[in-house]
Amino acid sequence: MRDIIIAATIEEIKVRGLRFTMQDLAARLKVSKRSLYENFTSKEELIGALLEAILADMERQEQVICDGSDATSAKLQKLLTVHPYDAEMFNKNIYEDLKRIFPRQWQLIEEARLRRQQRLERLLADGVACGELRPVHIGLVGQLIKDAFASFTSYSFLDKNGLTYKGAMAELLDILLQGIARKG
């Protein structure tokens, strides 16, 4: 039942953002609010469980990529464009709202970002060590990517620049791997 509630929560967020009520969710599921509270003690706990499920799925995707046999540059491209498919159509202000309304749950996202950055830095270091990437300051590149993650979850930035999250990450990767100077 918890998985069904989480899936319905995603749909409510797509329609109402984080302002949905437990009554809205109960109506969507055609159950009583009591049934919801038997599974989650509060909306805050529900949002936390939703984020944990989404982030765990993303981390599984990232681990498969890192464990794969692709070249480092291909792994970087795949890793940087992983995002939660279920949450793709969320209201564009969802991340700002989440940060403001549910700061403890937002911390889950910050912790996942840190793990992702560490994974990327290990991948970069491995690419340099095997000679596929030229020697660079791994910490600096990691910080650039970390700052990009933060910017790219600000949908006002993406909207203003006509970008999607996936497109912005692909462009960033292209700049990191190819540079901005013209060839030839």
Number of C-alpha atoms within 10 A of each C-alpha: 9 14 11 9 20 18 13 16 26 20 18 20 18 19 14 14 18 22 12 15 14 19 15 15 22 18 12 14 16 10 12 13 16 13 13 21 14 10 13 17 11 13 17 15 14 21 20 19 17 20 18 16 15 17 19 14 16 18 19 11 16 23 14 12 18 19 9 11 10 12 10 20 17 12 20 21 18 18 23 22 16 17 18 15 10 12 15 11 13 18 16 17 14 18 17 15 16 18 14 11 14 16 13 13 20 20 14 15 19 12 12 17 16 13 13 21 20 15 18 23 20 15 19 25 20 14 18 16 12 10 10 13 15 13 12 11 11 16 14 11 16 19 13 13 21 18 11 15 17 11 15 20 17 17 19 14 13 17 13 8 10 10 15 15 21 14 14 20 22 17 14 18 19 14 12 13 14 11 11 9 7 6 6 3
